[in-house]
Amino acid sequence: MDYLVPDIGDFDEVEVIEILVSVGDAVEVEQSLVTLESDKATMELPSSAAGVVSEIFVSVGDKVSEGTRLLSIEVRDPGAARRSRLSDAALPAAAESAQPAQTEARGNRREIAAPVELPAAGEAEPVETLQAPPARIAHASPSVRRFAAELGVDLLRIEGTGRKGRILKEDIQRFVKSALAAVPAQPGPNGVAVAAAPEIDFSKYGEIEVRPLNKIRRVAARNLHRSWVTVPHVTQFDDADITDLEEFRRSKVAEAKEGSPKLTMLVFLMKSLVVTLQDFPQFNSSLDASGDALILKKYFHVGIAVDTENGLVVPVIRDVDKKGLVELSQELREVSQKARDRKLGPQDMAGGSITISSLGGIGGTAFTPIVNAPEVAILGVSRARIEPVYSDGAFIPRLMLPLSLSYDHRVIDGADAARFTSRLKDVLSDIRDLLL
């Protein structure tokens, strides 16, 4: 049977970064066969049958889409093989007939999803000269359309080089580079014009090693750069007294049954943050595309920055206000493991309303986290430390947690940020506030 790329969401032309089997290998059901890397995450495709790999049709670096033939497997159950061949034969025809409807449906939801999802970023500013000879029809995936919109490129004026004339991100990048090469740098709508980095031959100073960044790091770099130059950042620093909270947390850890999820300080931070957001709704919002209106979110989806060997990813824990501490601990453990195993899907990282970046397990006293646009605030947490606090005529040791709240100054004033961290400190210092 031939193994085809299944439905992988709104992604087209996804790169093959790893082939996990070889010809002659025996595979089991759900065993990973290949690893794909999209703009937002990597994903492993599991086998739908047990058997032996007889042929591989792709190589590392190839671009694949839904329905692309990856490899062939001699299955152990002939009946399953016949059923699989019938399904595979029907797939191309079904995909071809469904393509217009899918394109229309995805097009309809693109404008609705754009303010919530993090779009694929580009570092160039839109300029008037990004024009090319007009084409009759523009075929492109939703992510490519968002990418073109960010750069101010008219897709109707680009000729695609992808399958069936589809426009790829590489086509847009190539077109923008050629256009910018002919036009001097000038300020864009945000008044930002950045000179190109100089090309330096570092090898003349000594031995070097060139190590290309993986796609996740490249995309994260573009997103962070865009946020830094387009969002007016301010960071509010404060310390929260978590002495009583930590004592309570440790008591619950000691009482927990064997095998139950561990209650970490992060889940208490998530719940405390949501309580504070309910008092300050402008922190749980996004600016609309025009910048003239504020979208206040009635849901509380908290993004958690997870450090992995492939780079930083931000899975989202949904409806934190409706879940208990134990349930949040279990979900946090599962999503963190998925992040480290490179099994997060696009929807696992979409729809966040605010982000927590915790470096407490590593160290440091404070830092300036970058707002995860289109969110308007991000909470940074450093390592807690024992400090002497003056109370009732004497210094007493207290466990203090450093907080670093970065925010979008277009939406949030400094006084509101100070009130926000003050309220968050109160919630963290008195666990009873979590019950209100």
N, C-alpha and C positions, 0 to 999 in steps of 0.2 A: 504494500500500500504506500501511496505517496503522502507525506506529511506536509500540509499547507499551513501558512501563517494564519492563525485564527483572527477573530475580531480583536483589535488592539486599540479601539477607541478612535478618537479624531486625529490619528497620526498616519502619515503617508511617507513612504521612502525612509524607513527607520534603518539605522546602520547595524549590521551584524558585527559585534565586537569580540565574540568568543564562540567557538564551536566546541561543545563539551563531549562529543562522541566521535568515533572514527569508524570507517568501514570495517565491518566484522564484529563490532562491539554488540554485546547482548544488552538490551535495555528493558526496563520494567515500566509498567504504567505509572505515570506521574514523575518519571525520571526526567530531569532537565536535559534538553537536547542542545539548544543554542541560547545565547544571551544577546538581546537587542538593547540598543541605547537610543532613547528619544531625547527631546530637548529638556525634559524634566526628570527623567528617571531611567534606570535600567530595568529590564524585565527578562526573566528566564521562561522559555516556552517548554512546557512538560509534554512528554509523550502520551498519546491517547491509547496506545496499545503496547503489549509486550512482544518482543521479537528480536531480530538481528538487523543492524543497519547494513543495507546492501549498497547504497549509493548516496553521495552527498552532492547537492546541486549548487551550493553557495560557498563563498569564501569569506574570510574576515575582511571587512571593509565594504562588502556589497550592501546595497540599499534594497530593502524588501518592504512589501505592503501586504495588506490582507489578501489572501489567496495565492501568494507567491509559493512556489514549490521549493521546500527546503531540503528534504531528503526522502529516501525510500526505505521502508522497513518490511522485512519478511516476517509477518506476524505468525505467532504460534497457533492461533485458532483460525483455520481456513474460513470458517463462517464469518468471523469478525473481519477477515480480509475482504471477503466479498461485500459485506456491508459497508466497509470503509471506501472501497472503490466506487460503489454506487454513490455514496455521499460526496466523494471528491469530484466525480463526474458532474454532479448536479451543482456544485459550488460555483464554478465560473459563470454558468448561465444565470444562476440566481443573483450573483453579485452584479453582473452586467445589467440585469433588469432592475435591480434595486438602486443602482448608482444615482440616477437623477433624483429619486425621492430622498435618498440620504443626503445628497448635496443640498437640496432645498431645505430639508429639515435642519441640517447643521447650520446652514446660512441663517435660518430664522432665529436660532438660539444664540448665534455668535454675539450679537449686540447686547443680549440680556446677560450673558456670562462674562463679558469683558470687564465690567467694573469689579467683579469679585475675584476672578482668576488672575494669577500672575502671568502676563503675556510673555512670549519669547522676546527678549530685549535686543535692541540694536544700539550701537554707540554713535551713529551718525545722526545729525539733526536734519529735518526735512528742509529742502531748498527748492527754489522755484525751477531750477534747471533740470530736475530729475524727470526728464521726458524722453521718450523714445518713439520710433515710428509705431503708429497704432496697430493693434491686432484686433481681430474680430471678436474673439471670445477668450476669456481668461479662466482656465481650469486650475484651481489651487485648493489645498486643504484649508480648514479654518485657521490653523496655527500659522500657515504661510500668509494668509490674508491679514491676520493681526500683525505679523511681522512687517508686511508691506505698509500697513496703515501707520505704524509707528515711525517709519522712515519717510512717509509722505510720498510713496511711490504708487503710481497708477498701474494696477495689474493689467489693465486693458492695453497697455503700451509695452508689455514685455512678452517676448516669445519664449515659451517654456521648453526645456530640454528633457523633461521627465517623460515617463511612459504616457503615451497618447497625448503628448504635448502639454502635460501638466507642468505648472510653474513650481520650481523648487526654491528653497531658501538660497541655494548657491546662485541661482539665476538673479535673484534680487541683489545679493551681495556683489556679484560681478558687475551688475549694472550700476550700482551705487558707487563702487570704486572707480569705474571708468568715468562716471559723471563728475565725481569729486576731484579726480586727477586733472580735469580740464577747468575747474573753477576754484579760485582762491578761497581759503577758509573764511567764513563770515558768521556772525552771530545768528543763531536760530531763534525761534519764538521765545525761548527761555533766556536769551541773551548770553548763551554759553558758546564760546568758540575755543576749542582746545587744539593746540598745535600737535602735529604728529610726533611721536617719540623718536628720538634720533637712533639710527642704526649703528651699533657699536660692535666692533670685532673684539670680543673679550678674550679670544684665544691668544691674542698677541701679548697678553699679560701673564699667561700661564695656562695650565691644563684646565679644560672645562668639560662638562657633560650636558648635552641638550636633551631635556626630558619633556616631551609634549604633554600638555595638560589634557586630561580626559574631558569628555563633553560636559559632564556635570559641573566640573570646575570652571570650564569656559562659560557656560550659561550663567552660573552663579556670579562670576566676575562681571559679566555684562549687566545683570540685574542689579548688583550692588553698586556698580559705577553709575548706572542710570538713577538709582535712588539717591545716591550721594550728591549728584550735581543738580537734580531737579527738585529735591525735597529740602526746604530750609530746616536743617537739624538743630535742635537744642537738647541738651541732656541735663536732667535734674538728678542730683545725687542725694542719697539719704541713707540712714541706718535704721533697721527695725530690730527691736528687742524680741528675740524669739526664745528666750530662756524657758518660759513656761510651755510654749508650744513644743519645743524639742523634748522636754521632759514627758509631756503627754504622748508624743510620737513614739518615744522609746518604750514607754509602758505598753502601748498597743502592739509594738513589734514583739515584745517579750511574751505577750498573751496570745499572739497569733498562732494558729494551728500550723503544723508542719505542712509545707507545700502551698500554703496560701501566699498571695502576692505581698511583697514587703511594702509597707507604707513609707514612702520616701518624702522628704521635705518638698519635693517638686509637686506632688499632688495637693499638698496643703497650699502651696503657692498658687496653683491653678484655681482652687476653690476661693481663696482669698481675693485673687485678682478679679474673678467674676463678681463677687460681692461688691467690690469697689467700682467695677464698670457699671453696675446697676445704678450707682449714685452719680456717675459721671458718663452719661451716654455718648458724649462727643468723642470719647476715647475709643468707642466701639463703632467706628464709622469709617467712611471713605468719601473723598471728594469725587464728584461726578466728572465726566470727561471734559466738560467745559470749565471746571474749576469754580463755577458760580453757585453750586448747591452742594449740600452735605447729605449723604445717604446714611441714615441712622439704622443700624442693624438690630433687629429684635432677637437675634440668636447669639449664642456665645460659643464660638468655635475657636479654640486656642491652639495656635501652632507651637510646636516644641522643636527647637533647633537641635538636631542630632549630629554629632561628630562621627563620621565614618572614614574608613581608609580611602574612599573615593571622593571625599569632599563633604561639605555641609549640606544636609537636606532638612526640610521642615515639614514633617507629617503633621496633620491636623487632628486634634481630638475634638469631636463634635458634641454639642449640647452638654457642656461641662456643668452647667447650672442644674441639669436634671439627673446627674449621676452622683453616687456616693463615693467615698474615698476608696473603698475596696475595689469597686468597679473601675474607677479611674486608674488605680494601680495596675490592675490586670490589663487594661487596654493600653496603658503606657508601656508596659513590659512587652506586649505583643508587637506594637507598632515600632518600638525601638529595635527589636530583633529583625523585623521585616526590613527596616532601613539598613541595618548592617549586612543583611543577606542580599541586598539589592533587589528586593521583591516589592517595593512600593510602586503602586500604580499612580497615574496622573490624578485620579480622584482622591487618593490618599493625601495629597498635598494641596488641594484646592479648597477655597472657601473660608480660609482663616479670617478671623476678625481682629486678632491681636496675637503677638508672638512672645514667647519667653525664651531667652537665651541664657542658660545657666552654665557658668564656669566654676561653680563651687567645688566640684570634684577635682579640679585641676589646680586652682590657686588664683592669686591676684587679689587686689583690694578694690578695684573699680575699673570700668572700661566704658567706651562709648559705642553701644550697638547701633547698627544702621537700620533705619526703619524699613520694614519689609513691605514696600509699596505694593498695592494700593492701600494697605493698612496705614494708620496715622500714628501708631505708637508701638514701641517694643520695650519689654522689661528685661533688663540685664541683671543677673544675680552673681555675686562673687562669693568667695569662701567666708563662712561665718567665723568669728573670732571672739575670744573672751576679752572684754575690756572693762576697766573700772568705771562705774557710773556713780555719780554723787547723788545720794538720796538720804534724807532724814539725818543730815549732819555727818554722814560717813560714806566712804567709797565702798561699793560692793561689786563683786564680779558678775557680769551679765554677758550672755551670748548675743552678739550683735551681727545682723545680716546686712551686708552692703547692697543697696539697690541703685541701679542706674537706669533711669527712664528716659529714653530718647523719644522725641515727638516731632510731628510736623507743625512748625510754627504758623503755618497758614490756617490751621484749624484750632490749635491749642495755644493759649497764652501761658506765660510763665507762672502766673498766679494760680491758674487752674492746675498746672502740673504739680506745683507745690502742695496744693490741697489734695490732689490725687494721691501722692506718695504719703502724705500725712494720714489720710484715711486708710491706705493700705497698711501702714505701720500699725494703726490701731487694731485692724482686723487680725494681723499676724500676732500681735502681742496678747490678744484675748480670744481664745479659740471659740468662745461662746458667740462671737459675732458671725461665725460661719453658720449658725443655726437660725439667724434672724432673716 
